[in-house]
Amino acid sequence: MAAILLDVEGVLHVSWELVPGASVAVAQLRDAGHRLRFVTNNTTRARKDLAFELQRIGIDLEEDELQTTPIAAARALAGRRVLALTMPRIIDDLKGIELVGDSSDAVLIGGADESFATNQVFSYMNLARAFAELEAGADLFCLHRNRWWETARGPLLDTGAFVAGLEYAAGTEATLIGKPSPLFFKAALDALDADAERSWMIGDDLEVDIDGAQKSGLKGVLVRTGKFRQEALDASPIHPDGVLDSIAELPEWLDRREDWN
C-alpha cells in the first residue's frame, strides 16, 4: 500500500470548516491499508491542540500521526539560545530550546494566524529586535515561509513576508524547518518507514506541497480546495502528478492507479 502525506489546512479544512468528504476519505484510505502522515506548516497551535481540533471536526487521527514544524524546530535548535517570534500557544512544543529576549544565537520566526496576537508578535519593535540579534551574529530560522494562506475571509498575508524582510535587512538567509524543506519530508517518510518513490503528498499549495514533495522524490497531488487557484496552475512550471477536486476523490483515484505498486 502507499504511504500518503496529507496536508491539513486547505486539504482537510478551511478555517476549521471540514472540507466535504474529508473525514470519509481519511477513513477509506485507512481501510485500504495506506499509511498516513498528517503534515502541516501550522505554527499557531500546539500539536496536541491541533490534533484535538481535527478530531473534533471529524478527522480520525492520533496526535503522534501529526507532524508539525514547532516539534521539528525543537529538535533542530535543542540547547540553543533562541529569540522566538512565535504564537504563545506553541511554546510547549519548543521544549529543549532556551527562549531568551536578547543575546541569542538564533532567531526563530513562527507563523501568523487570524487573531490579534499576530499584530503583537510581528510588531515593528519585535521585528527590529530580531534584526538587531541577526546583526549581532544570530542565525535566522523560520518554521515556514508561506506567502499567504486561505481563510474563510479570503487570502491573508503569512509570515514569508517578514522572513524575506529580515533576510533583506540583515543580509542573511533563513534556514527553513517546515515544508518544502527536504528534511521535513524525510522526517515524515522516516516516521512511516516509507520510500519516497512509493509515497504521495496531497496538498493545496503548488510550491510548498507539490514542488517540495516532487523535489524530495515523492509524487504530488494537488487538490482544488484551500488556496488552489486555477490561474496559478495554468501559469506554473510545476506539474502535479494528479489534480483532484478535493481529497474526497483520492481513495477511488488511487485505486485506479498502478504506478505506485
N, C-alpha and C positions, 0 to 999 in steps of 0.2 A: 504494500500500500504506500501511498505518497506521504511525504512529510509536508505539511502545509503551515505556512506562517500567515497569520491573519492580522492585518492592521485593525485597529479598534475604531478610532474616530473617523467617521466618513464611510466606513465599511459596515460596522455593526450598529452604529448610532450616529445621529447628528444632534448635538446639544442634548444628549441623553434621551432623545426620542428614537426608539428602536427602528432600524431600517426594516420595512416589511419583509417578513420571511427569514430574517437573520437567525433567530433562535432555532427555527426548524432546520435551517441549513446546517448550523453547527451540530445539531443532534444527528442529522443524516450523515454528515462527514464522520462523526464518531462511530455510528452504526456500521459504516462501510469499512471501518478499521484504519482510517487515516490517522496519522499522528499530528496533533495540533499544538501550535505555539502561538499565543496571542502577543503581538509585539506592538509597542506604542512609543511614540515620542512625547506622550503626555508628561508634562513636568509640573503639574499644578496640584496633584493629589498623591498621597502615599499609595503604595501598591495595594495595601490591604483595603483602602477605601475605594480604589478603582475596581478591585475585584468584587467588593460588596455591591457597588453601584451596577456593575454589569450583571451580577446575579439578580439584583432587584428588578432590572428591566427584562429579565428572562433568558440571559445567556448562561449556559451551563459550562462553568469552568471552576478550577481550583486556583487559589492565589498563586501557587508556585508555577502555574502554567503561564502566568502573565509576566512578560519581560519588559521592564521599564528602564528608562535612561538614568534616573537617580540611583537605582541599585547598581547599575554599571559604573556610574561615577564614583560611588563609594569604594568599589574595588580598585578603580584606576587611580584614585587620589588618596588612598589609605595612608594615614600617617603624616600627610602634608598639611601645612597651614594654609587655609583657603578662605578668601573673601567670596562669599556665595551670594549672588543676586538671584534668589530663587523665591518661589512662593513658600510661606511659612509651613504649609501643610506637608511638604515633602521632607522636612528636617529629619524626621525619624528614619527615613530611608538613606540618610547620609552618615550613618554610624561608621566610626572609624576615621572620619575626617575631622581635623581640628578647625573649627569655624572661628575666624578672627575678624576683627574690624579694621586692622591695619597690619603692616609688616608681614604681609602674606607672601608665600612663594607661588601661589596660583590664584587666579580669578576664575570663578565658575559662573557662567551665565545660564540661567534656567529658562523657563517658558512663561508666556503670557496667558492670562485667562480672561474671562468676561467680567471679572469683579473689579471693584475699586482698588483692590490690593495691587493690581498691575501698575497703577499710577504711582503707588508708593515705592514699589520695588525698583521700577525703572525711572525714578525721578532724575532730574538733572544732577542733583547732588550725589546720588548713588553712582550714576554713570561717571561723573567726574572723579569720584573716589576710586572707582575701578581703573580709570585711566591713569591716575596717579600711581596706583600699585603696579600697573604694567610698565610705566615709565621707570619705576624703581627696580624693575627686573623680574617681576612676577610673570609666570606663563599664563596664557589665556586658554580656557577650555569652555566648550559650550555643550549643553545637553542635546541641543539640536540647533539648526539654523534655518528653520522653516520661514518662508516669506510671509505666509498668511495661512489661515485655516477657515473652514466653513462653519458657520453657526446658523442657528435658526433666524438670526437677524441679517444674515448675509456674510460676506467675507470680512474678516478682521485682521489687522496687522499683527504679525507674530514677531518673535524676538530675533529673527535673522537680521532685521534692520539694525538692531542695537549691536549685534555681534559685528556686522560689517562696519558700523561706525567706529567701534573701538579698534578694530583691525586697522582702519584707515588712519585714525588719530595717533595710535601708538606705533604704527609701522610694524605690526606683528601679524601672525596668522594663528587663528584659533585651532586647537585640536578638537575634532568632533567626536563625541561619545555615542550619540544615538544614530538612527538611520540618517543618511545612507552609508554610514561607516562600515567598511568590510568587517571590522571587529565585532560590531553589533550583530550582523548577520551570522558570523561564525559562532558567536555565543549561542544564538538561537538554534543553529544546526547541531552544535555540540550537545545541547540540552535534549535534543530528540535523537541523538546518535544517528544523524542522517547525513547523506552525501548531497552536496549542492545540486548535482546534475539530476537527482531524483526528487527535487524539492520545488515547491511553488510558493511564491509570495503573492498575496492578494491585497491590493491597495487601491486608493483613490488618487494618489499623487504620482504623476508621471516620473518626476525626477527623484524624489525621496524613496518611493516604494519600488517602482518598476525599474528604473535605470540603476538604482542602487543594488537591487537584487540581481539583475542580469550581470552587472559587473562583478558580482560575487559568485557567479556561476549558476544561479537559480533561474527558473522560469518565472516570468512576471505576468500576472493577470490584472488588468485594470477594470474597475467597476465604475459604472456611470452614476454613482451616488457621491455624497460628500462634496469634495472640491473639484470633482470632474468637470471639465469644460471641453466640449467638442471642438471648439476653435483651437484650443491649446493642443489637442491630439492631432488635429489636421496639420498644424504648423510645426510639429515637433519631429526631430530626427530620431526620437526614441520609438521603437516598435514593440509594443507589448506582444507577448505570446498568445494573448487572448483578451478580448474586451467583452464584458458581460453587463447587462442592465443592472444587476445587483448580485450580492452574494447568494441570493435565493436560487440563482441559476447554477451555482457552482457544482453542487453534488452531481446533478444529471450531466452537466458538461464534462466533468472529469470522467464519469462512467463511459462516455463515448470516445474518450481519447485512449490511445495506445502508446504514445511516445514517452510516457513516464514509467512504463513497466520494465 
